[in-house]
Amino acid sequence: MRYRKIDMKMWGDEKFRRLSPLPPSGQSLFIYLLTSPFATSLPGIYKIGLGTLQDELGWSMEGIREGIREGIREGIIRYDDKARVLLIPNAIKYNPPQSLNVIKSWGIHWDEIPECELKMASYQAFEGFLEGMGEGFLYAFRESCRMPCLIQEQEQEQEQEEHSMSGKPDFAPLKNENLEIKKQAIEILNFLNEATGRNYRPVDTNLKLIIARLKSGATFKNCKAVIVRKVDAWAADAKMSDYLRPATLFNATKFEQYMGELYLGGSEDVSK
């Protein structure tokens, strides 16, 4: 790939501002967002309202909304009008942090992003990407960019691992579970076995996580779609194929990340 450095201060340069302005369009909006002076060291997540975009670009409000609609339709923009948060989902893939100090600098900007669904989606995307860069990068991220609701979940996961290592059961036995949900969980586990050529047994340890995801609102089709996507991505990789297991695929944090990869549309209706 070819890359070029762009000075974001160009938007305030007198000569540049005298040039013909960008016409309202999805492409124009996306280019502006990538080079915008509102961008921070956080890849692809902004605290910005539609009115601010209108003032900066000189477009009509309908032009701004149409540009966002186009980006949402193509899966390259998500927008939450209530929180005024805009997300470019794959930005970190093209702007990875170059050092631990870069990640540590994220903390100040991270705290300025309002709590919302897109902030959670961004956290999960960053976490998933940084796992591949090593434990040091992942640790620096978790220390610099905090999500209280996930910290508790990670602590619970750590406790489960410690119980497993001590020989104690990972989960309490399933009791009085809805029979239909348990049946779906077994079918999903069987689908995973068929897709991977493995033989995970329908025991409590494997079913508990799948049942939890179904109870949290995931559908039977969602679970199968996640399996298919991850089999396609990991099956041919000797290292990653080890993670085609219930404990990884249906872990609460991981599963939501994988679901986000399937649905990159926006959370805000900009059709008004």
C-alpha positions in Angstrom: 0.0 0.0 0.0 1.0 3.6 -0.5 0.7 6.2 2.3 1.2 9.9 2.4 1.4 12.3 5.3 -1.2 15.1 5.4 -0.9 18.1 7.6 -4.3 18.5 9.2 -3.7 22.2 9.6 -4.3 22.6 5.9 -8.0 23.2 6.7 -7.1 26.5 8.3 -4.5 27.5 5.7 -5.5 30.7 3.9 -4.6 29.6 0.4 -6.2 26.2 0.8 -9.5 27.8 2.0 -9.6 30.0 -1.1 -9.8 26.8 -3.3 -13.1 25.5 -4.4 -14.7 23.7 -1.5 -15.6 20.0 -1.3 -19.1 19.4 -2.7 -21.5 17.6 -0.4 -21.0 13.8 -0.8 -20.2 10.7 1.2 -16.6 10.7 -0.3 -16.0 14.3 0.6 -17.2 13.8 4.2 -15.0 10.7 4.6 -11.9 12.5 3.3 -12.7 15.4 5.7 -13.0 13.1 8.7 -9.7 11.3 7.9 -7.8 14.6 7.8 -10.0 16.7 10.1 -8.5 19.0 12.7 -11.0 17.4 15.1 -9.1 14.1 14.8 -7.0 13.1 17.8 -4.5 10.3 18.4 -7.4 8.0 18.9 -7.9 6.2 15.6 -11.3 6.8 14.0 -13.5 8.0 16.9 -14.6 11.6 17.3 -16.7 13.7 19.5 -18.4 15.9 16.9 -22.0 17.1 16.2 -23.7 17.6 12.9 -23.9 21.3 13.5 -20.1 21.5 13.8 -19.6 19.6 10.6 -22.1 21.9 8.9 -20.2 25.0 10.1 -16.8 23.6 9.1 -17.8 22.3 5.6 -20.4 25.0 4.7 -22.9 22.3 3.7 -26.6 22.2 4.3 -27.8 20.0 7.2 -29.4 17.7 4.6 -26.0 17.5 2.8 -24.3 16.5 6.1 -27.0 13.9 6.9 -26.8 12.4 3.4 -23.0 12.1 3.6 -23.4 10.2 6.9 -26.2 8.0 5.5 -23.9 7.0 2.6 -21.1 6.1 5.0 -23.4 4.1 7.2 -24.8 2.2 4.2 -21.3 1.2 3.1 -20.3 0.2 6.7 -17.4 2.8 6.9 -19.1 5.2 9.3 -21.2 4.8 12.4 -22.9 7.8 14.1 -24.7 8.4 17.4 -26.5 11.8 17.2 -27.5 11.8 20.9 -24.0 11.3 22.2 -22.5 13.2 19.2 -19.9 10.5 18.6 -18.8 9.4 15.2 -16.8 6.2 14.5 -14.8 4.9 11.5 -14.7 1.2 12.5 -11.6 0.1 10.7 -9.4 3.2 11.3 -7.0 1.4 13.7 -6.1 -1.1 11.0 -4.6 1.7 8.9 -3.4 3.9 11.8 -1.9 1.4 14.3 0.0 2.9 17.3 3.7 3.1 16.7 4.7 2.8 20.4 3.5 2.3 23.9 3.7 6.0 24.5 1.2 6.6 21.7 -1.3 4.4 23.4 -0.7 6.0 26.8 -1.5 9.4 25.1 -4.9 8.0 24.1 -6.2 8.3 27.7 -6.8 12.0 27.7 -8.8 11.9 24.5 -10.6 8.7 25.5 -12.0 10.3 28.7 -13.5 13.1 26.5 -15.6 10.6 24.5 -19.1 10.3 26.0 -20.2 6.8 27.2 -22.2 5.2 24.4 -22.6 2.1 22.2 -20.0 3.4 19.8 -17.4 4.0 22.5 -17.9 0.4 23.5 -17.6 -0.8 19.9 -14.4 1.2 19.6 -12.9 -0.2 22.8 -13.6 -3.7 21.6 -12.1 -3.0 18.1 -9.0 -1.5 19.7 -8.6 -4.4 22.2 -9.0 -7.0 19.5 -6.4 -5.4 17.2 -3.9 -4.8 20.0 -4.0 -8.4 21.1 -2.1 -9.2 17.9 0.6 -6.6 18.8 1.5 -8.2 22.1 0.7 -8.1 25.8 2.5 -4.8 26.4 0.3 -2.9 23.9 -2.8 -4.5 25.3 -1.9 -3.8 28.9 -1.1 -0.1 28.1 -4.4 0.3 26.3 -6.4 -1.2 29.2 -4.6 1.0 31.7 -5.0 4.2 29.6 -8.5 3.7 28.3 -10.8 2.5 31.0 -14.3 1.0 30.5 -15.7 0.4 34.0 -18.4 -2.1 32.8 -15.7 -4.2 31.1 -13.2 -4.0 34.0 -15.6 -5.9 36.2 -16.2 -8.5 33.5 -12.5 -9.0 33.0 -12.0 -9.5 36.7 -14.7 -12.2 36.7 -13.0 -13.9 33.7 -9.8 -13.9 35.6 -11.5 -15.5 38.6 -12.9 -18.2 36.4 -9.5 -19.0 35.0 -8.1 -19.2 38.5 -10.9 -21.6 39.5 -10.2 -23.7 36.5 -6.4 -23.9 37.3 -7.2 -24.9 40.9 -9.3 -27.8 39.7 -12.7 -26.2 40.7 -15.5 -26.3 38.1 -15.6 -23.3 35.8 -19.4 -22.9 36.1 -22.2 -24.0 38.3 -24.2 -26.9 36.8 -27.0 -25.8 34.5 -30.3 -26.0 36.4 -33.8 -25.3 35.2 -32.7 -23.6 32.0 -35.3 -22.9 29.4 -35.4 -26.1 27.4 -35.7 -24.3 24.0 -32.7 -22.1 24.7 -30.7 -25.1 25.8 -31.7 -26.9 22.7 -30.6 -24.0 20.5 -27.3 -23.9 22.4 -26.7 -27.6 21.6 -27.5 -27.0 17.9 -25.1 -24.1 17.8 -22.4 -26.3 19.5 -23.0 -29.0 17.0 -22.7 -26.5 14.1 -19.4 -25.4 15.5 -18.2 -29.0 15.6 -19.3 -29.6 12.0 -17.6 -26.4 10.9 -14.3 -27.1 12.6 -14.2 -30.9 12.6 -14.0 -31.0 16.4 -16.0 -32.7 19.1 -16.9 -30.3 21.8 -19.3 -32.1 24.1 -22.7 -30.6 25.2 -21.5 -30.2 28.8 -22.2 -27.3 31.1 -18.8 -25.6 30.5 -19.4 -25.4 26.8 -23.1 -24.7 26.8 -23.2 -22.0 29.6 -21.4 -19.4 27.5 -23.7 -20.0 24.4 -26.8 -19.9 26.6 -25.6 -16.6 28.1 -25.2 -15.0 24.7 -28.7 -16.2 23.6 -30.2 -14.8 26.8 -28.4 -11.5 26.2 -30.3 -11.0 22.9 -28.1 -12.8 20.3 -30.1 -14.9 17.9 -29.5 -18.4 16.6 -28.5 -16.9 13.2 -26.2 -14.4 14.9 -24.3 -17.2 16.6 -24.0 -19.3 13.4 -22.8 -16.2 11.5 -20.0 -15.5 14.0 -18.9 -19.1 13.7 -18.9 -19.0 9.9 -16.9 -15.7 9.9 -14.3 -16.9 12.4 -13.9 -20.3 10.7 -13.3 -18.5 7.4 -10.8 -16.1 9.0 -8.9 -18.6 11.3 -9.3 -22.2 10.1 -6.2 -22.0 7.8 -4.1 -20.3 10.5 -2.4 -22.9 12.7 -2.2 -20.5 15.6 -5.6 -18.8 15.4 -7.5 -22.1 14.7 -6.9 -23.0 18.4 -9.3 -20.2 19.2 -12.2 -21.8 17.3 -13.7 -23.0 20.6 -16.7 -22.0 22.8 -14.6 -20.3 25.4 -13.3 -17.8 22.9 -16.2 -17.4 20.4 -18.9 -17.0 23.1 -16.9 -15.0 25.7 -19.1 -12.0 26.4 -16.5 -9.3 25.4 -15.2 -11.2 22.4 -18.6 -12.2 21.1 -19.8 -8.6 21.0 -16.6 -7.6 19.2 -17.3 -10.4 16.6 -20.9 -9.3 16.3 -19.7 -5.8 15.6 -17.7 -7.1 12.7 -20.9 -8.5 11.2 -22.9 -5.3 11.7 -21.1 -2.1 10.9 -24.2 0.1 10.4 -24.8 3.2 12.5 -26.8 3.4 15.7 -28.4 6.7 14.7 -31.3 7.2 12.3 -30.2 10.1 10.2 -33.1 10.0 7.8 -34.7 13.0 9.4 
